[in-house]
Amino acid sequence: MYPFVDNRTLSYPETIAYWKDYLKDLNMNCIKYLEIGSLHGGSLLTFHNMFGPNVESTCIDPFSNCDYYHEYYNEHETNYEIYKANTEQLGNKNVLV
């Protein structure tokens, strides 16, 4: 199990639980998971915990302010630090681009 390292971590496990229904018939020997917008890495850790050691993930998040998108404005540096603290335990099972 991969615990949340930072207590400020936001996670939405109820939005991930339904994936078990869709993935039950797939080859569970290797799951490649792409996450766009990772925030604190909470949902990413939940996914890894739910589907076990054969998950490899790639996350896409610029962790920077963007015109016309004001959610988390000026919070990106903090969000990135929380993301790093939470996800370093995944080692090479996760890549941030």
N, C-alpha and C positions, 0 to 999 in steps of 0.2 A: 504494500500500500504506500502511496505517495501522499503524505500529509501536507496541508497548507502550512507553509513556513511563517508567513506574515499574517497576523490576525486581522489585517484590513482587507484580506482577499475577498472579492466578490465571486460567487459561484452560483450557477443556476442548474443544479442537478436534475430538477424536474424536466428541463428542456432536453436533457441528454438521455433520460431513461427510456424514452420511446424508441431510441435507436436499437435497443436490444431486439425489438420485434422485427425490425427490418434486416438486421444482420444475422439472425439466428441460422439461416440456411447457407451462409457464406463460409468459405474456408477461413477458419479462425487462426490458422498458423501464421498469418501475416496480415495485419490490418494497417493500411496506410491512411492516415487521417490528416486532412487539410483544414486548418482553422484560419479564418480571415477575421481579424480583430480579436486580439487575445487578452487585452486589458491586464488582469493580474495573473492569468494562467490557471485560474480556478476551474473553469470548465474543462480545460485541457487535462488537468490532473484527474478530474472526475472521470473523463473518458478513459484515460490510461488505467485508472483503478477499476472501472467497470468491465473493461475488455481484456485485462491481463497483460502479461509480459510481452506479447507478440505485437504490440502497437508501436508503430513508428509514426511520428507526427512532424508536420511542417506548419509553422505559424507565420502569418503575414500580418505585420502591424508596424506602421512607421513610427509610432510613439512620438508624434509631432503634431503641432497645431496645423489645421488646414482651413483655408477659406471656406465659408459656407457650412462648416461642421463645427459646432461650438460645444458639443458634449465633451466633457473632460478638458476643456480649454485651460491651458497652463497647468495641467496636472500630469502631463505625459512623462516628465522625468521621474516623478514619484511612482507612477504606474509601471514604468519600465523597471525601476529598482525592485518593486514588489514582484513583477513578473520574473526577473532574473533570480531572486531569492527562492521563489517557489519552484522554478523549473530546472535549476541546476542539478537537482537530484535525479532528473531523467537522463542526464549525460548525453550520449550520442543517440538516444531514442527520440530526441526532439531537435529540430533545426528552426531557428528564427531567420526569416528573410525580410 
